[in-house]
Amino acid sequence: MLRVGVMVSGGGTNLQAILDAIDNGTVTNVQIAVVISNNPGAYALERARNHGIPAVCISPKEYGSREDFNKALLAGVDSYGLDLIVLAGFLVKIPEEMTRRYERRIINIHPSLIPSFCGVGYYGLKVHEAALERGVKVTGATVHYVDSGMDTGPIILQKAVEVLDGDTPEVLQRRVMEQAEWVILPKAIDMIANMALSDGC
Ligand code: GRF
């Protein structure tokens, strides 16, 4: 069983897609050990609790400095003995010490086809606004390993989604989630869990 921690900041629809995929057997050999949010009001925490999964908040507001927050975040993550950390809409930059310690053990979902519309400043609706402004006809989502850069780690899975005439950022965001994010994030976790097993881990 791969022990997975999911890190969230908001609504948690990607978390829900993972939980549903575990429940319906699409994702196997995975146990969600904890859900960690930086935001106490994140509905994702509620989704975790409803599923009987430990849900914890580690908020930067509770610490005097970014350094202290980073230490607390790393200590919190370490205490769960995780094999894989999944960033599912986690809006905080991962501390470098954490990317080093968990090299190839942190993955992220990004709502575009990397290397388009990614990096600093491209998060949430901004990604879809930029795609519409540029007039691309195809966008999508990417699951990638997290390294010390922003959306720069090795790509694991991508899925394309059509942009349609009249799309607003909100409409496009929803289509990218439904057709791509909720599909490839659980799929990547399943691939890693079952690859790890076949490696004898
Ligand atoms: C998703 O679009 C994800 O790609 C982005 O943040 C959003 C999170 O949505 N990084 P949710 O919290 O999973 O509903």
Boltz pocket constraint, residues with backbone or C-beta under 6 A from the ligand:
constraints:
  - pocket:
      binder: B
      contacts: [[A, 8], [A, 9], [A, 10], [A, 11], [A, 12], [A, 13], [A, 14], [A, 15], [A, 44], [A, 88], [A, 89], [A, 90], [A, 109], [A, 110], [A, 111], [A, 124], [A, 177], [A, 181]]
      max_distance: 6.0
